[in-house]
Amino acid sequence: MSEVKLLGTQSSFPCARIIWALKLKEVEYEFIEEDLFNKSPLLLKMNPVYKKVPVLIHIDKPVVESLVILEYIDETWKHNPLLPEDPYERATARFWAKFVDEKCVLSAWEAVKSEGENKKKAIETAQEMFEHLEKQIAGKKYFGGEKIGYLDLVIGWTSLWLNAMEEVGGMKLLVPEKFPSLSEWTQNFIRVPAIQDSLPPLENVVNYFQVGLNYLRSLSANKS
Amino acid sequence: MAEELKLFRTWSSPFALRIVHALKIKGLEYETIFEDLSNKSDSLLQYNPIHKKVPVLVHNGKPICESLVILEYVDETWKQCPLLPRDPYEKAKARFWAKFGDDKLFSSIWNVFTTQGKEQEEPIAAAVQNLKPIEELLKEKKFFGGETIGYLDIAFGWTANIISILEEIMNLNLVDEEKFPLLSAWMQNFSNDPVIKECWPPRDKMIVKFQVMREKYLKAVVSQ
């Protein structure tokens, strides 16, 4: 029986963050694929509050919420540290991680969902968020410095997953001319062996977002 | 070099109060800058250009934003009277619940506060539902941190600070002593703790402030 289990889905980027962290730490784990439309009793037991993936189960104890899991992994397996040592740099990384999840992801998804004039505005808003990331990565190879770290894993979705969102949403957010440093970073990021080896096929992620979008649209159609 | 510590806050912000409590527990000297959020200072905008909010802690000229990020920074920089548990799993739980408090519990309490009559029924049920796991956390404990106030007590401090005020304004009993005996007791213990009590914003001022706010929200709904 595995000491470390990860409940997740192949196409979810919060789950990918955890897979990457475990790979970088060289931690063996068992991956349990969840069907989010038919959640397992184990998932519902381990994450009763949110009923979401990823859930890391370490010696039968669940850890939930991807950013919380990343820090748990970093503190439990101390080699190949993900977060910097300096408290100010740690605070900076945590600040940007929160910004990414609260502002960047949501605004990108808003741009996917919106239509017409709203879509144009949503794209502008999302790009304003990306400008902040562009400034953070300018002059650096990775957000973590010379090696990838916590913040690179958090922003990693802007590689393949953002491509998939752009395809589903019929728009381009991460325009290389506007975001040269961030675009270059996505290329460097996916070339890191631990990352490259675990990227899901693009068409699976496109499908995953398309299903999600259709589901959301059907919910609002039922409401109105 | 002498440490320079500044805290940008408002007199009533519960999130800024978290930092006041943490700095007090750690026995740290600092300068307070009170902000008028309708007329933000150039310093605030310079130190927190992304969110333009309080609290901001400035340590030797370097700003840290977002209250939970600041709490961890304070805990990692000044090691006396530790706020977070040492064990990674306990830490992960504390971080999870602090985030739950901010993401789910706060918004559900706010939804009760900004509604009335029939429209308030669902929000009340949701808020009560979200309070239940918090009650569970306090089984066999005086504080969330154990025998003494810790990170999670500070993170949940807003509940002790604000909920009774909102209840008084709405003439509503959300944290019913019978349904939530442990949480009710914790709110008393927390707000009566000498370190916390010293920094508590004046209740009568808070009542006026939130009364005005509620009237504004309800008027806005009616005019819709």
Contacts between the chains, C-beta under 8 A, distances in Angstrom:
chain1	res1	chain2	res2	distance
A	49	B	100	6.5
A	49	B	104	7.8
A	49	B	133	6.5
A	58	B	89	7.5
A	61	B	89	5.7
A	63	B	89	7.2
A	63	B	92	4.8
A	63	B	96	7.7
A	64	B	96	6.0
A	65	B	95	7.8
A	65	B	96	5.7
A	65	B	99	6.3
A	68	B	92	5.3
A	68	B	95	4.8
A	68	B	96	5.2
A	68	B	99	7.1
A	69	B	92	7.5
A	71	B	91	7.5
A	71	B	92	7.0
A	71	B	95	6.9
A	72	B	88	5.4
A	72	B	89	7.1
A	72	B	91	7.4
A	72	B	92	4.3
A	75	B	88	4.0
A	75	B	91	6.8
A	76	B	88	4.9
A	87	B	73	5.5
A	87	B	76	4.1
A	87	B	77	4.8
A	88	B	59	7.5
A	88	B	62	5.8
A	88	B	64	7.2
A	88	B	73	7.1
A	90	B	72	7.4
A	90	B	73	7.3
A	90	B	76	6.7
A	91	B	64	4.8
A	91	B	69	5.3
A	91	B	70	7.3
A	91	B	72	6.9
A	91	B	73	4.2
A	94	B	66	7.7
A	94	B	69	4.7
A	94	B	72	6.8
A	95	B	64	7.4
A	95	B	65	5.9
A	95	B	66	5.6
A	95	B	69	5.2
A	98	B	66	5.9
A	98	B	69	6.9
A	99	B	50	6.5
A	132	B	50	6.5
